[in-house]
Amino acid sequence: MITDIAEAKSGVVLTQRLDRFRIKGGKWIDCPVMGAARIENGKIKEWRDYYDNLRLRAQMS
């Protein structure tokens, strides 16, 4: 689920979203993600996602 999105004049698009995953045993975990993509001529040239690995791992245990 995307919670926020913004585009800079340079073509960089920033997204803040919540990714949900179902793991073994049917448990759902939430992973807040910050994404950055560089767009050129309508195509994605670079894409990076950043998340808190410790928070994700804590939910998995």
PQR file with spaces between the fields and no chain letter, atoms N, CA, C, O and H, PARSE charges and radii, in Angstrom:
ATOM       1  N    MET     1       0.854   -1.159    0.000 -0.4000 1.5000
ATOM       2  CA   MET     1       0.000    0.000    0.000 -0.0000 2.0000
ATOM       3  C    MET     1       0.908    1.232    0.000  0.5500 1.7000
ATOM       4  O    MET     1       1.747    1.387    0.887 -0.5500 1.4000
ATOM       5  N    ILE     2       0.739    2.110   -0.997 -0.4000 1.5000
ATOM       6  CA   ILE     2       1.502    3.350   -1.051 -0.0000 2.0000
ATOM       7  C    ILE     2       0.826    4.367   -0.139  0.5500 1.7000
ATOM       8  O    ILE     2      -0.379    4.602   -0.232 -0.5500 1.4000
ATOM       9  H    ILE     2       0.057    1.985   -1.718  0.4000 1.0000
ATOM      10  N    THR     3       1.630    4.969    0.751 -0.4000 1.5000
ATOM      11  CA   THR     3       1.082    5.965    1.680 -0.0000 2.0000
ATOM      12  C    THR     3       1.414    7.390    1.250  0.5500 1.7000
ATOM      13  O    THR     3       0.643    8.313    1.515 -0.5500 1.4000
ATOM      14  H    THR     3       2.608    4.778    0.827  0.4000 1.0000
ATOM      15  N    ASP     4       2.570    7.577    0.583 -0.4000 1.5000
ATOM      16  CA   ASP     4       2.970    8.892    0.093 -0.0000 2.0000
ATOM      17  C    ASP     4       3.771    8.722   -1.185  0.5500 1.7000
ATOM      18  O    ASP     4       4.473    7.726   -1.363 -0.5500 1.4000
ATOM      19  H    ASP     4       3.196    6.827    0.368  0.4000 1.0000
ATOM      20  N    ILE     5       3.659    9.714   -2.083 -0.4000 1.5000
ATOM      21  CA   ILE     5       4.436    9.696   -3.315 -0.0000 2.0000
ATOM      22  C    ILE     5       4.741   11.137   -3.707  0.5500 1.7000
ATOM      23  O    ILE     5       3.908   12.027   -3.540 -0.5500 1.4000
ATOM      24  H    ILE     5       3.089   10.522   -1.938  0.4000 1.0000
ATOM      25  N    ALA     6       5.949   11.354   -4.233 -0.4000 1.5000
ATOM      26  CA   ALA     6       6.355   12.698   -4.651 -0.0000 2.0000
ATOM      27  C    ALA     6       7.304   12.571   -5.830  0.5500 1.7000
ATOM      28  O    ALA     6       8.041   11.593   -5.951 -0.5500 1.4000
ATOM      29  H    ALA     6       6.626   10.630   -4.369  0.4000 1.0000
ATOM      30  N    GLU     7       7.272   13.583   -6.704 -0.4000 1.5000
ATOM      31  CA   GLU     7       8.189   13.615   -7.845 -0.0000 2.0000
ATOM      32  C    GLU     7       8.936   14.940   -7.859  0.5500 1.7000
ATOM      33  O    GLU     7       8.334   16.004   -7.712 -0.5500 1.4000
ATOM      34  H    GLU     7       6.673   14.377   -6.605  0.4000 1.0000
ATOM      35  N    ALA     8      10.239   14.871   -8.035 -0.4000 1.5000
ATOM      36  CA   ALA     8      11.062   16.070   -8.140 -0.0000 2.0000
ATOM      37  C    ALA     8      11.182   16.480   -9.610  0.5500 1.7000
ATOM      38  O    ALA     8      10.953   15.663  -10.502 -0.5500 1.4000
ATOM      39  H    ALA     8      10.728   14.007   -8.154  0.4000 1.0000
ATOM      40  N    LYS     9      11.532   17.716   -9.858 -0.4000 1.5000
ATOM      41  CA   LYS     9      11.720   18.191  -11.235 -0.0000 2.0000
ATOM      42  C    LYS     9      12.776   17.386  -11.977  0.5500 1.7000
ATOM      43  O    LYS     9      12.740   17.284  -13.203 -0.5500 1.4000
ATOM      44  H    LYS     9      11.718   18.380   -9.133  0.4000 1.0000
ATOM      45  N    SER    10      13.712   16.817  -11.234 -0.4000 1.5000
ATOM      46  CA   SER    10      14.796   16.026  -11.831 -0.0000 2.0000
ATOM      47  C    SER    10      14.319   14.678  -12.372  0.5500 1.7000
ATOM      48  O    SER    10      15.066   13.990  -13.068 -0.5500 1.4000
ATOM      49  H    SER    10      13.741   16.900  -10.238  0.4000 1.0000
ATOM      50  N    GLY    11      13.077   14.299  -12.055 -0.4000 1.5000
ATOM      51  CA   GLY    11      12.568   13.004  -12.495 -0.0000 2.0000
ATOM      52  C    GLY    11      12.689   11.920  -11.449  0.5500 1.7000
ATOM      53  O    GLY    11      12.361   10.766  -11.726 -0.5500 1.4000
ATOM      54  H    GLY    11      12.471   14.858  -11.489  0.4000 1.0000
ATOM      55  N    VAL    12      13.149   12.252  -10.259 -0.4000 1.5000
ATOM      56  CA   VAL    12      13.237   11.275   -9.173 -0.0000 2.0000
ATOM      57  C    VAL    12      11.868   11.164   -8.508  0.5500 1.7000
ATOM      58  O    VAL    12      11.268   12.168   -8.124 -0.5500 1.4000
ATOM      59  H    VAL    12      13.416   13.189  -10.035  0.4000 1.0000
ATOM      60  N    VAL    13      11.389    9.943   -8.381 -0.4000 1.5000
ATOM      61  CA   VAL    13      10.105    9.683   -7.734 -0.0000 2.0000
ATOM      62  C    VAL    13      10.375    8.984   -6.405  0.5500 1.7000
ATOM      63  O    VAL    13      11.081    7.977   -6.358 -0.5500 1.4000
ATOM      64  H    VAL    13      11.877    9.128   -8.693  0.4000 1.0000
ATOM      65  N    LEU    14       9.815    9.520   -5.338 -0.4000 1.5000
ATOM      66  CA   LEU    14       9.973    8.953   -4.004 -0.0000 2.0000
ATOM      67  C    LEU    14       8.642    8.373   -3.558  0.5500 1.7000
ATOM      68  O    LEU    14       7.599    9.011   -3.705 -0.5500 1.4000
ATOM      69  H    LEU    14       9.241   10.339   -5.377  0.4000 1.0000
ATOM      70  N    THR    15       8.677    7.178   -3.020 -0.4000 1.5000
ATOM      71  CA   THR    15       7.459    6.551   -2.508 -0.0000 2.0000
ATOM      72  C    THR    15       7.690    6.075   -1.087  0.5500 1.7000
ATOM      73  O    THR    15       8.780    5.630   -0.727 -0.5500 1.4000
ATOM      74  H    THR    15       9.524    6.659   -2.901  0.4000 1.0000
ATOM      75  N    GLN    16       6.653    6.179   -0.299 -0.4000 1.5000
ATOM      76  CA   GLN    16       6.646    5.597    1.040 -0.0000 2.0000
ATOM      77  C    GLN    16       5.487    4.615    1.025  0.5500 1.7000
ATOM      78  O    GLN    16       4.362    4.973    0.676 -0.5500 1.4000
ATOM      79  H    GLN    16       5.767    6.540   -0.591  0.4000 1.0000
ATOM      80  N    ARG    17       5.769    3.371    1.408 -0.4000 1.5000
ATOM      81  CA   ARG    17       4.722    2.354    1.317 -0.0000 2.0000
ATOM      82  C    ARG    17       4.865    1.326    2.426  0.5500 1.7000
ATOM      83  O    ARG    17       5.866    1.281    3.141 -0.5500 1.4000
ATOM      84  H    ARG    17       6.682    3.080    1.692  0.4000 1.0000
ATOM      85  N    LEU    18       3.840    0.510    2.546 -0.4000 1.5000
ATOM      86  CA   LEU    18       3.836   -0.577    3.516 -0.0000 2.0000
ATOM      87  C    LEU    18       3.650   -1.876    2.739  0.5500 1.7000
ATOM      88  O    LEU    18       2.595   -2.112    2.152 -0.5500 1.4000
ATOM      89  H    LEU    18       3.026    0.547    1.966  0.4000 1.0000
ATOM      90  N    ASP    19       4.680   -2.710    2.742 -0.4000 1.5000
ATOM      91  CA   ASP    19       4.604   -4.022    2.099 -0.0000 2.0000
ATOM      92  C    ASP    19       4.190   -5.042    3.150  0.5500 1.7000
ATOM      93  O    ASP    19       4.682   -5.014    4.278 -0.5500 1.4000
ATOM      94  H    ASP    19       5.537   -2.518    3.219  0.4000 1.0000
ATOM      95  N    ARG    20       3.287   -5.940    2.778 -0.4000 1.5000
ATOM      96  CA   ARG    20       2.840   -6.991    3.700 -0.0000 2.0000
ATOM      97  C    ARG    20       3.208   -8.342    3.111  0.5500 1.7000
ATOM      98  O    ARG    20       3.061   -8.576    1.912 -0.5500 1.4000
ATOM      99  H    ARG    20       2.888   -5.962    1.861  0.4000 1.0000
ATOM     100  N    PHE    21       3.690   -9.228    3.976 -0.4000 1.5000
ATOM     101  CA   PHE    21       4.079  -10.570    3.568 -0.0000 2.0000
ATOM     102  C    PHE    21       3.451  -11.591    4.492  0.5500 1.7000
ATOM     103  O    PHE    21       3.328  -11.355    5.694 -0.5500 1.4000
ATOM     104  H    PHE    21       3.810   -9.038    4.950  0.4000 1.0000
ATOM     105  N    ARG    22       3.056  -12.711    3.945 -0.4000 1.5000
ATOM     106  CA   ARG    22       2.582  -13.832    4.762 -0.0000 2.0000
ATOM     107  C    ARG    22       3.730  -14.824    4.858  0.5500 1.7000
ATOM     108  O    ARG    22       4.269  -15.273    3.847 -0.5500 1.4000
ATOM     109  H    ARG    22       3.156  -12.903    2.968  0.4000 1.0000
ATOM     110  N    ILE    23       4.094  -15.159    6.092 -0.4000 1.5000
ATOM     111  CA   ILE    23       5.193  -16.093    6.310 -0.0000 2.0000
ATOM     112  C    ILE    23       4.629  -17.423    6.808  0.5500 1.7000
ATOM     113  O    ILE    23       3.416  -17.587    6.942 -0.5500 1.4000
ATOM     114  H    ILE    23       3.656  -14.794    6.914  0.4000 1.0000
ATOM     115  N    LYS    24       5.518  -18.354    7.076 -0.4000 1.5000
ATOM     116  CA   LYS    24       5.096  -19.682    7.541 -0.0000 2.0000
ATOM     117  C    LYS    24       4.144  -19.573    8.714  0.5500 1.7000
ATOM     118  O    LYS    24       4.304  -18.707    9.574 -0.5500 1.4000
ATOM     119  H    LYS    24       6.503  -18.220    6.967  0.4000 1.0000
ATOM     120  N    GLY    25       3.177  -20.429    8.749 -0.4000 1.5000
ATOM     121  CA   GLY    25       2.188  -20.429    9.817 -0.0000 2.0000
ATOM     122  C    GLY    25       1.049  -19.448    9.569  0.5500 1.7000
ATOM     123  O    GLY    25       0.165  -19.291   10.411 -0.5500 1.4000
ATOM     124  H    GLY    25       3.047  -21.132    8.050  0.4000 1.0000
ATOM     125  N    GLY    26       1.070  -18.789    8.411 -0.4000 1.5000
ATOM     126  CA   GLY    26      -0.015  -17.873    8.068 -0.0000 2.0000
ATOM     127  C    GLY    26       0.078  -16.498    8.715  0.5500 1.7000
ATOM     128  O    GLY    26      -0.845  -15.692    8.591 -0.5500 1.4000
ATOM     129  H    GLY    26       1.788  -18.916    7.727  0.4000 1.0000
ATOM     130  N    LYS    27       1.192  -16.218    9.409 -0.4000 1.5000
ATOM     131  CA   LYS    27       1.369  -14.928   10.076 -0.0000 2.0000
ATOM     132  C    LYS    27       1.689  -13.839    9.041  0.5500 1.7000
ATOM     133  O    LYS    27       2.467  -14.060    8.112 -0.5500 1.4000
ATOM     134  H    LYS    27       1.942  -16.872    9.509  0.4000 1.0000
ATOM     135  N    TRP    28       1.077  -12.663    9.218 -0.4000 1.5000
ATOM     136  CA   TRP    28       1.355  -11.508    8.365 -0.0000 2.0000
ATOM     137  C    TRP    28       2.367  -10.605    9.045  0.5500 1.7000
ATOM     138  O    TRP    28       2.292  -10.376   10.252 -0.5500 1.4000
ATOM     139  H    TRP    28       0.446  -12.483    9.972  0.4000 1.0000
ATOM     140  N    ILE    29       3.327  -10.085    8.261 -0.4000 1.5000
ATOM     141  CA   ILE    29       4.276   -9.107    8.779 -0.0000 2.0000
ATOM     142  C    ILE    29       4.226   -7.869    7.890  0.5500 1.7000
ATOM     143  O    ILE    29       3.966   -7.966    6.691 -0.5500 1.4000
ATOM     144  H    ILE    29       3.388  -10.271    7.280  0.4000 1.0000
ATOM     145  N    ASP    30       4.476   -6.708    8.486 -0.4000 1.5000
ATOM     146  CA   ASP    30       4.463   -5.434    7.770 -0.0000 2.0000
ATOM     147  C    ASP    30       5.884   -4.899    7.662  0.5500 1.7000
ATOM     148  O    ASP    30       6.663   -4.967    8.613 -0.5500 1.4000
ATOM     149  H    ASP    30       4.687   -6.629    9.460  0.4000 1.0000
ATOM     150  N    CYS    31       6.206   -4.371    6.496 -0.4000 1.5000
ATOM     151  CA   CYS    31       7.528   -3.822    6.261 -0.0000 2.0000
ATOM     152  C    CYS    31       7.398   -2.428    5.644  0.5500 1.7000
ATOM     153  O    CYS    31       7.109   -2.311    4.454 -0.5500 1.4000
ATOM     154  H    CYS    31       5.574   -4.315    5.723  0.4000 1.0000
ATOM     155  N    PRO    32       7.609   -1.363    6.438 -0.5600 1.5000
ATOM     156  CA   PRO    32       7.610   -0.019    5.863  0.2800 2.0000
ATOM     157  C    PRO    32       8.811    0.132    4.914  0.5500 1.7000
ATOM     158  O    PRO    32       9.930   -0.246    5.258 -0.5500 1.4000
ATOM     159  N    VAL    33       8.569    0.682    3.727 -0.4000 1.5000
ATOM     160  CA   VAL    33       9.608    0.800    2.709 -0.0000 2.0000
ATOM     161  C    VAL    33       9.637    2.219    2.152  0.5500 1.7000
ATOM     162  O    VAL    33       8.594    2.834    1.928 -0.5500 1.4000
ATOM     163  H    VAL    33       7.659    0.989    3.447  0.4000 1.0000
ATOM     164  N    MET    34      10.842    2.725    1.934 -0.4000 1.5000
ATOM     165  CA   MET    34      11.050    3.995    1.237 -0.0000 2.0000
ATOM     166  C    MET    34      11.667    3.645   -0.105  0.5500 1.7000
ATOM     167  O    MET    34      12.720    3.010   -0.159 -0.5500 1.4000
ATOM     168  H    MET    34      11.689    2.226    2.116  0.4000 1.0000
ATOM     169  N    GLY    35      11.019    4.053   -1.188 -0.4000 1.5000
ATOM     170  CA   GLY    35      11.525    3.750   -2.517 -0.0000 2.0000
ATOM     171  C    GLY    35      11.933    5.020   -3.245  0.5500 1.7000
ATOM     172  O    GLY    35      11.327    6.077   -3.068 -0.5500 1.4000
ATOM     173  H    GLY    35      10.164    4.569   -1.144  0.4000 1.0000
ATOM     174  N    ALA    36      12.971    4.900   -4.069 -0.4000 1.5000
ATOM     175  CA   ALA    36      13.422    6.020   -4.892 -0.0000 2.0000
ATOM     176  C    ALA    36      13.686    5.482   -6.298  0.5500 1.7000
ATOM     177  O    ALA    36      14.400    4.495   -6.472 -0.5500 1.4000
ATOM     178  H    ALA    36      13.463    4.042   -4.213  0.4000 1.0000
ATOM     179  N    ALA    37      13.107    6.134   -7.284 -0.4000 1.5000
ATOM     180  CA   ALA    37      13.292    5.724   -8.675 -0.0000 2.0000
ATOM     181  C    ALA    37      13.647    6.943   -9.516  0.5500 1.7000
ATOM     182  O    ALA    37      13.063    8.014   -9.349 -0.5500 1.4000
ATOM     183  H    ALA    37      12.526    6.936   -7.143  0.4000 1.0000
ATOM     184  N    ARG    38      14.608    6.773  -10.419 -0.4000 1.5000
ATOM     185  CA   ARG    38      14.973    7.844  -11.352 -0.0000 2.0000
ATOM     186  C    ARG    38      14.339    7.516  -12.694  0.5500 1.7000
ATOM     187  O    ARG    38      14.573    6.446  -13.255 -0.5500 1.4000
ATOM     188  H    ARG    38      15.083    5.904  -10.554  0.4000 1.0000
ATOM     189  N    ILE    39      13.543    8.430  -13.200 -0.4000 1.5000
ATOM     190  CA   ILE    39      12.805    8.238  -14.442 -0.0000 2.0000
ATOM     191  C    ILE    39      13.443    9.074  -15.544  0.5500 1.7000
ATOM     192  O    ILE    39      13.722   10.257  -15.350 -0.5500 1.4000
ATOM     193  H    ILE    39      13.353    9.300  -12.744  0.4000 1.0000
ATOM     194  N    GLU    40      13.674    8.456  -16.705 -0.4000 1.5000
ATOM     195  CA   GLU    40      14.163    9.170  -17.887 -0.0000 2.0000
ATOM     196  C    GLU    40      13.349    8.722  -19.090  0.5500 1.7000
ATOM     197  O    GLU    40      13.210    7.526  -19.345 -0.5500 1.4000
ATOM     198  H    GLU    40      13.448    7.495  -16.864  0.4000 1.0000
ATOM     199  N    ASN    41      12.817    9.679  -19.820 -0.4000 1.5000
ATOM     200  CA   ASN    41      12.019    9.386  -21.019 -0.0000 2.0000
ATOM     201  C    ASN    41      10.894    8.397  -20.729  0.5500 1.7000
ATOM     202  O    ASN    41      10.591    7.534  -21.552 -0.5500 1.4000
ATOM     203  H    ASN    41      12.930   10.651  -19.613  0.4000 1.0000
ATOM     204  N    GLY    42      10.276    8.527  -19.551 -0.4000 1.5000
ATOM     205  CA   GLY    42       9.146    7.678  -19.190 -0.0000 2.0000
ATOM     206  C    GLY    42       9.508    6.272  -18.757  0.5500 1.7000
ATOM     207  O    GLY    42       8.620    5.441  -18.565 -0.5500 1.4000
ATOM     208  H    GLY    42      10.523    9.228  -18.882  0.4000 1.0000
ATOM     209  N    LYS    43      10.794    5.985  -18.598 -0.4000 1.5000
ATOM     210  CA   LYS    43      11.235    4.647  -18.189 -0.0000 2.0000
ATOM     211  C    LYS    43      12.058    4.732  -16.907  0.5500 1.7000
ATOM     212  O    LYS    43      12.761    5.714  -16.670 -0.5500 1.4000
ATOM     213  H    LYS    43      11.515    6.660  -18.753  0.4000 1.0000
ATOM     214  N    ILE    44      11.961    3.691  -16.085 -0.4000 1.5000
ATOM     215  CA   ILE    44      12.740    3.627  -14.854 -0.0000 2.0000
ATOM     216  C    ILE    44      14.190    3.298  -15.207  0.5500 1.7000
ATOM     217  O    ILE    44      14.473    2.269  -15.822 -0.5500 1.4000
ATOM     218  H    ILE    44      11.390    2.893  -16.277  0.4000 1.0000
ATOM     219  N    LYS    45      15.104    4.184  -14.810 -0.4000 1.5000
ATOM     220  CA   LYS    45      16.544    3.970  -15.044 -0.0000 2.0000
ATOM     221  C    LYS    45      17.231    3.399  -13.811  0.5500 1.7000
ATOM     222  O    LYS    45      18.149    2.587  -13.933 -0.5500 1.4000
ATOM     223  H    LYS    45      14.875    5.020  -14.310  0.4000 1.0000
ATOM     224  N    GLU    46      16.803    3.808  -12.641 -0.4000 1.5000
ATOM     225  CA   GLU    46      17.344    3.300  -11.370 -0.0000 2.0000
ATOM     226  C    GLU    46      16.200    3.164  -10.385  0.5500 1.7000
ATOM     227  O    GLU    46      15.264    3.963  -10.392 -0.5500 1.4000
ATOM     228  H    GLU    46      16.058    4.468  -12.541  0.4000 1.0000
ATOM     229  N    TRP    47      16.279    2.138   -9.531 -0.4000 1.5000
ATOM     230  CA   TRP    47      15.246    1.929   -8.525 -0.0000 2.0000
ATOM     231  C    TRP    47      15.915    1.384   -7.268  0.5500 1.7000
ATOM     232  O    TRP    47      16.652    0.399   -7.316 -0.5500 1.4000
ATOM     233  H    TRP    47      17.040    1.488   -9.526  0.4000 1.0000
ATOM     234  N    ARG    48      15.649    2.031   -6.162 -0.4000 1.5000
ATOM     235  CA   ARG    48      16.202    1.589   -4.885 -0.0000 2.0000
ATOM     236  C    ARG    48      15.081    1.526   -3.854  0.5500 1.7000
ATOM     237  O    ARG    48      14.220    2.405   -3.810 -0.5500 1.4000
ATOM     238  H    ARG    48      15.050    2.831   -6.123  0.4000 1.0000
ATOM     239  N    ASP    49      15.094    0.499   -3.039 -0.4000 1.5000
ATOM     240  CA   ASP    49      14.167    0.372   -1.917 -0.0000 2.0000
ATOM     241  C    ASP    49      14.980    0.285   -0.635  0.5500 1.7000
ATOM     242  O    ASP    49      16.009   -0.387   -0.580 -0.5500 1.4000
ATOM     243  H    ASP    49      15.793   -0.215   -3.075  0.4000 1.0000
ATOM     244  N    TYR    50      14.506    0.972    0.391 -0.4000 1.5000
ATOM     245  CA   TYR    50      15.181    0.986    1.687 -0.0000 2.0000
ATOM     246  C    TYR    50      14.180    0.593    2.771  0.5500 1.7000
ATOM     247  O    TYR    50      13.048    1.078    2.786 -0.5500 1.4000
ATOM     248  H    TYR    50      13.670    1.518    0.346  0.4000 1.0000
ATOM     249  N    TYR    51      14.605   -0.288    3.678 -0.4000 1.5000
ATOM     250  CA   TYR    51      13.739   -0.727    4.765 -0.0000 2.0000
ATOM     251  C    TYR    51      14.586   -1.020    5.998  0.5500 1.7000
ATOM     252  O    TYR    51      15.807   -1.148    5.910 -0.5500 1.4000
ATOM     253  H    TYR    51      15.525   -0.681    3.666  0.4000 1.0000
ATOM     254  N    ASP    52      13.935   -1.123    7.126 -0.4000 1.5000
ATOM     255  CA   ASP    52      14.596   -1.396    8.403 -0.0000 2.0000
ATOM     256  C    ASP    52      14.682   -2.911    8.590  0.5500 1.7000
ATOM     257  O    ASP    52      13.709   -3.556    8.981 -0.5500 1.4000
ATOM     258  H    ASP    52      12.942   -1.020    7.198  0.4000 1.0000
ATOM     259  N    ASN    53      15.832   -3.453    8.314 -0.4000 1.5000
ATOM     260  CA   ASN    53      16.025   -4.907    8.380 -0.0000 2.0000
ATOM     261  C    ASN    53      15.791   -5.451    9.793  0.5500 1.7000
ATOM     262  O    ASN    53      15.225   -6.534    9.943 -0.5500 1.4000
ATOM     263  H    ASN    53      16.622   -2.929    7.997  0.4000 1.0000
ATOM     264  N    LEU    54      16.214   -4.724   10.823 -0.4000 1.5000
ATOM     265  CA   LEU    54      16.024   -5.190   12.203 -0.0000 2.0000
ATOM     266  C    LEU    54      14.540   -5.295   12.541  0.5500 1.7000
ATOM     267  O    LEU    54      14.115   -6.260   13.176 -0.5500 1.4000
ATOM     268  H    LEU    54      16.674   -3.844   10.701  0.4000 1.0000
ATOM     269  N    ARG    55      13.755   -4.312   12.121 -0.4000 1.5000
ATOM     270  CA   ARG    55      12.317   -4.349   12.385 -0.0000 2.0000
ATOM     271  C    ARG    55      11.651   -5.536   11.669  0.5500 1.7000
ATOM     272  O    ARG    55      10.786   -6.209   12.230 -0.5500 1.4000
ATOM     273  H    ARG    55      14.100   -3.529   11.605  0.4000 1.0000
ATOM     274  N    LEU    56      12.063   -5.769   10.450 -0.4000 1.5000
ATOM     275  CA   LEU    56      11.517   -6.886    9.687 -0.0000 2.0000
ATOM     276  C    LEU    56      11.876   -8.216   10.348  0.5500 1.7000
ATOM     277  O    LEU    56      11.016   -9.082   10.504 -0.5500 1.4000
ATOM     278  H    LEU    56      12.765   -5.222    9.995  0.4000 1.0000
ATOM     279  N    ARG    57      13.126   -8.379   10.730 -0.4000 1.5000
ATOM     280  CA   ARG    57      13.572   -9.622   11.345 -0.0000 2.0000
ATOM     281  C    ARG    57      12.899   -9.867   12.693  0.5500 1.7000
ATOM     282  O    ARG    57      12.612  -11.010   13.047 -0.5500 1.4000
ATOM     283  H    ARG    57      13.825   -7.675   10.603  0.4000 1.0000
ATOM     284  N    ALA    58      12.648   -8.798   13.440 -0.4000 1.5000
ATOM     285  CA   ALA    58      11.982   -8.938   14.743 -0.0000 2.0000
ATOM     286  C    ALA    58      10.566   -9.512   14.568  0.5500 1.7000
ATOM     287  O    ALA    58      10.109  -10.294   15.402 -0.5500 1.4000
ATOM     288  H    ALA    58      12.881   -7.869   13.152  0.4000 1.0000
ATOM     289  N    GLN    59       9.885   -9.132   13.506 -0.4000 1.5000
ATOM     290  CA   GLN    59       8.541   -9.650   13.250 -0.0000 2.0000
ATOM     291  C    GLN    59       8.567  -11.105   12.812  0.5500 1.7000
ATOM     292  O    GLN    59       7.599  -11.842   13.003 -0.5500 1.4000
ATOM     293  H    GLN    59      10.256   -8.497   12.829  0.4000 1.0000
ATOM     294  N    MET    60       9.675  -11.507   12.227 -0.4000 1.5000
ATOM     295  CA   MET    60       9.769  -12.875   11.695 -0.0000 2.0000
ATOM     296  C    MET    60      10.058  -13.895   12.792  0.5500 1.7000
ATOM     297  O    MET    60       9.874  -15.093   12.578 -0.5500 1.4000
ATOM     298  H    MET    60      10.461  -10.909   12.072  0.4000 1.0000
ATOM     299  N    SER    61      10.505  -13.444   13.960 -0.4000 1.5000
ATOM     300  CA   SER    61      10.845  -14.398   15.019 -0.0000 2.0000
ATOM     301  C    SER    61       9.671  -14.688   15.917  0.5500 1.7000
ATOM     302  O    SER    61       9.793  -15.472   16.859 -0.5500 1.4000
ATOM     303  H    SER    61      10.654  -12.471   14.134  0.4000 1.0000
